[in-house]
Amino acid sequence: MAVFMRLVSLVLIVIALMLLGADAVTSLEKGGEVTVRSLETVWGLLNQGVLDAVKRWVQNHAAFAAPFFYSFLSLPSWGVFGVIGVILAFIFGHKLGPE
């Protein structure tokens, strides 16, 4: 299980680096204007219908959580994937001791 979770953390970190690189390239293309894609933007690029359905569900069934959900969606996408990947890497990293 630990090996699988290390692999998942590595994949999440690679995705974060790819998203960070995409934001850097887009910023260069726009003449130095800083561009950061939010999690909502990336999710919308992948599947807008699912994003809209989840937003409707949160609004109708979990209205108390809607502000937190929308705040989470506004975070930089590379930050979300990177932080989760690094936390998993620390939790499931190699343990020192007898093998």
C-alpha positions as CSV (number, residue, x, y, z in Angstrom):
1,M,0.0,0.0,0.0
2,A,2.8,2.4,0.8
3,V,4.4,1.9,-2.6
4,F,1.2,2.6,-4.3
5,M,0.7,5.8,-2.3
6,R,4.2,6.9,-3.1
7,L,3.4,6.4,-6.7
8,V,0.2,8.5,-6.3
9,S,2.2,11.3,-4.6
10,L,4.7,11.3,-7.4
11,V,2.0,11.5,-10.0
12,L,0.4,14.4,-8.2
13,I,3.7,16.3,-7.9
14,V,4.3,15.7,-11.6
15,I,0.8,17.1,-12.5
16,A,1.5,20.1,-10.3
17,L,4.8,20.8,-12.1
18,M,3.1,20.4,-15.4
19,L,0.3,22.9,-14.4
20,L,3.0,25.3,-13.1
21,G,4.9,25.1,-16.3
22,A,1.7,25.7,-18.3
23,D,1.0,28.8,-16.3
24,A,4.6,30.0,-16.8
25,V,4.4,29.5,-20.6
26,T,1.0,31.3,-20.7
27,S,2.4,34.2,-18.7
28,L,5.3,34.5,-21.1
29,E,2.9,34.4,-24.1
30,K,0.9,37.2,-22.6
31,G,4.0,39.4,-22.4
32,G,4.8,38.9,-18.7
33,E,1.3,39.2,-17.4
34,V,1.1,36.6,-14.6
35,T,-1.5,34.0,-15.4
36,V,-2.6,31.4,-12.8
37,R,-5.2,28.8,-13.7
38,S,-7.6,28.0,-10.8
39,L,-8.8,24.5,-10.0
40,E,-12.2,25.5,-11.4
41,T,-10.6,26.5,-14.7
42,V,-8.7,23.2,-15.1
43,W,-11.7,21.1,-14.1
44,G,-13.8,23.1,-16.6
45,L,-11.3,22.4,-19.3
46,L,-11.4,18.6,-18.5
47,N,-15.2,18.3,-18.2
48,Q,-17.5,21.3,-17.8
49,G,-20.6,19.3,-17.4
50,V,-19.4,17.5,-14.3
51,L,-18.2,20.7,-12.8
52,D,-21.6,22.3,-13.3
53,A,-23.4,19.3,-11.9
54,V,-21.2,19.3,-8.7
55,K,-21.7,23.0,-8.3
56,R,-25.5,22.6,-8.5
57,W,-25.4,19.7,-6.1
58,V,-23.4,21.7,-3.5
59,Q,-25.7,24.6,-3.9
60,N,-28.9,22.6,-3.5
61,H,-27.8,19.9,-1.0
62,A,-24.9,21.3,1.0
63,A,-25.5,25.1,0.9
64,F,-23.6,25.5,4.2
65,A,-20.4,24.2,2.4
66,A,-20.9,26.2,-0.8
67,P,-18.6,29.2,0.3
68,F,-15.8,26.8,1.3
69,F,-16.2,24.8,-1.9
70,Y,-16.1,27.9,-4.2
71,S,-13.0,29.1,-2.3
72,F,-11.4,25.7,-2.8
73,L,-12.1,25.9,-6.5
74,S,-10.5,29.3,-6.7
75,L,-7.1,28.1,-5.5
76,P,-4.2,27.7,-8.0
77,S,-4.5,24.3,-9.5
78,W,-0.7,23.6,-9.3
79,G,-0.8,24.4,-5.6
80,V,-3.6,22.0,-4.8
81,F,-2.0,19.1,-6.6
82,G,1.4,19.9,-5.3
83,V,0.5,20.3,-1.7
84,I,-1.5,17.1,-1.6
85,G,1.4,15.2,-3.4
86,V,4.0,16.5,-1.0
87,I,1.9,15.7,2.0
88,L,1.4,12.1,0.7
89,A,5.1,11.8,-0.1
90,F,6.0,12.8,3.5
91,I,3.4,10.4,5.0
92,F,4.3,7.4,2.9
93,G,8.1,8.1,2.4
94,H,10.8,5.6,3.1
95,K,11.2,4.7,6.8
96,L,14.7,4.4,8.2
97,G,15.5,1.3,10.1
98,P,16.0,-2.5,9.6
99,E,14.8,-3.8,6.3
